[in-house]
Amino acid sequence: MLYSAFIFGLISSLHCIGMCGPIAMMLPVDRSNPAKKVIQIMIYHFGRLSAYASLGLVFGILGRGFYMAGIQQQLSIAVGVMMIVIAVVPEKVFMKYNFSKPVYKAISKVKSSLGSQFKRKTPDAFFTIGLLNGLLPCGLVYAALFGAIAMQNMTLSITYMLLYGLGTIPMMSAVVYISNLLSIPIRSKLQKIIPVVAVFIGILFIIRGLGMGIPYLSPGAISLFVKANASCH
């Protein structure tokens, strides 16, 4: 299932250029020095990947608890359903219920800190911009985190989020160089692909949880937990 993270990141980057693209375009990169510009962009991405890896660790710990409780397959099905719901239900519906209200102050602080970093051009500023960018609320990142929590251990959860982040790098790097990479009409059409991919990945998680005995795709209950049992002997 790890491969789905990179694919999801690659496709969801079409959404990223609309939401986080302005942040990438505003990066205070050195436009007179191409080599230095590349390094600064990579440091920015390293910051984003660090944020995703940290989130993967947190959700990996939660997922490990479910794994030890022996409900990993039920969790995989639930995660698949949630990913499909996020993809199908319009984002404005979630905004109406204001799920982020409990952490509104924290989000405001992140945005405030993010704004102050654009005035600096030091390596740590680019890293901080990327780190804070990765912590901003995003429905597709939430969907990726549902995938991370369904992994069997913390390492896999972190890897899942890192692969998701790596998938977003090509498009997010491109917008730094070409501000008008995609016109709004074309971008709108491409974004219609995102829910389809999210639903497909959600279905994969559901099939995985059903334990149909299909190697790699949907292992049976015994093979799914064989590592845990083997480690106890």
Secondary structure, DSSP 8 states (H G I E B T S, - for coil): -HHHHHHHHHHHHHHHHHHTHHHHHT----TT-HHHHHHHHHHHHHHHHHHHHHHHHHHHHHHHHHHHTT-HHHHHHHHHHHHHHHHHS-HHHHHHHTTTGGGHHHHHHHHHHHHHHTT--SHHHHHHHHHHHHHS--HHHHHHHHHHHTSSSHHHHHHHHHHHHHHHHHHHHHHHH-TTSS-HHHHHHHHTHHHHHHHHHHHHHHHHHHT--BTTTB--HHHHSHHHHHHT-
